[in-house]
C-alpha cells in the first residue's frame, strides 16, 4: 500500500505544479511569440 500512497502523492504534486504553470501570467517571450504567430496567421 505504501507504493500506492507515494504514487498518489507524486501525481498530486505534478498536478499542482501543472496548475500553477497554467495559471501563471505569460512572460515576455510568450507575448512576443504570440504576436509573431498572430501576424503569420493573418497572412495565411
Phi and psi restraints in degrees (value plus and minus 20) as a CYANA .aco file:
   2 UNK   PHI     -79.8   -39.8
   2 UNK   PSI     -60.7   -20.7
   3 UNK   PHI     -82.4   -42.4
   3 UNK   PSI     -57.0   -17.0
   4 UNK   PHI     -87.3   -47.3
   4 UNK   PSI     -61.0   -21.0
   5 UNK   PHI     -84.4   -44.4
   5 UNK   PSI     -65.8   -25.8
   6 UNK   PHI     -86.5   -46.5
   6 UNK   PSI     -54.4   -14.4
   7 UNK   PHI     -84.2   -44.2
   7 UNK   PSI     -66.0   -26.0
   8 UNK   PHI     -82.1   -42.1
   8 UNK   PSI     -59.9   -19.9
   9 UNK   PHI     -82.7   -42.7
   9 UNK   PSI     -62.3   -22.3
  10 UNK   PHI     -82.5   -42.5
  10 UNK   PSI     -65.8   -25.8
  11 UNK   PHI     -83.7   -43.7
  11 UNK   PSI     -61.7   -21.7
  12 UNK   PHI     -80.9   -40.9
  12 UNK   PSI     -62.5   -22.5
  13 UNK   PHI     -84.9   -44.9
  13 UNK   PSI     -60.2   -20.2
  14 UNK   PHI     -84.3   -44.3
  14 UNK   PSI     -62.2   -22.2
  15 UNK   PHI     -85.4   -45.4
  15 UNK   PSI     -61.4   -21.4
  16 UNK   PHI     -81.7   -41.7
  16 UNK   PSI     -64.0   -24.0
  17 UNK   PHI     -83.9   -43.9
  17 UNK   PSI     -60.4   -20.4
  18 UNK   PHI     -83.4   -43.4
  18 UNK   PSI     -64.2   -24.2
  19 UNK   PHI     -80.8   -40.8
  19 UNK   PSI     -64.0   -24.0
  20 UNK   PHI     -81.2   -41.2
  20 UNK   PSI     -61.9   -21.9
  21 UNK   PHI     -86.7   -46.7
  21 UNK   PSI     -59.3   -19.3
  22 UNK   PHI     -89.5   -49.5
  22 UNK   PSI     -50.4   -10.4
  23 UNK   PHI    -108.4   -68.4
  23 UNK   PSI     -29.5    10.5
  24 UNK   PHI     -88.3   -48.3
  24 UNK   PSI     124.0   164.0
  25 UNK   PHI     -86.5   -46.5
  25 UNK   PSI     125.3   165.3
  26 UNK   PHI     -86.2   -46.2
  26 UNK   PSI     122.6   162.6
  27 UNK   PHI    -103.1   -63.1
  27 UNK   PSI    -199.8  -159.8
  28 UNK   PHI     -81.3   -41.3
  28 UNK   PSI     -63.7   -23.7
  29 UNK   PHI     -82.9   -42.9
  29 UNK   PSI     -60.3   -20.3
  30 UNK   PHI     -85.4   -45.4
  30 UNK   PSI     -58.6   -18.6
  31 UNK   PHI     -84.5   -44.5
  31 UNK   PSI     -64.5   -24.5
  32 UNK   PHI     -85.0   -45.0
  32 UNK   PSI     -63.7   -23.7
  33 UNK   PHI     -79.8   -39.8
  33 UNK   PSI     -61.5   -21.5
  34 UNK   PHI     -83.4   -43.4
  34 UNK   PSI     -63.2   -23.2
  35 UNK   PHI     -84.4   -44.4
  35 UNK   PSI     -62.2   -22.2
  36 UNK   PHI     -84.0   -44.0
  36 UNK   PSI     -64.4   -24.4
  37 UNK   PHI     -82.3   -42.3
  37 UNK   PSI     -63.4   -23.4
  38 UNK   PHI     -82.3   -42.3
  38 UNK   PSI     -59.8   -19.8
  39 UNK   PHI     -85.1   -45.1
  39 UNK   PSI     -64.6   -24.6
  40 UNK   PHI     -82.9   -42.9
  40 UNK   PSI     -62.5   -22.5
  41 UNK   PHI     -84.7   -44.7
  41 UNK   PSI     -50.4   -10.4
  42 UNK   PHI     -88.4   -48.4
  42 UNK   PSI     -46.6    -6.6
  43 UNK   PHI     -97.9   -57.9
  43 UNK   PSI     -45.4    -5.4
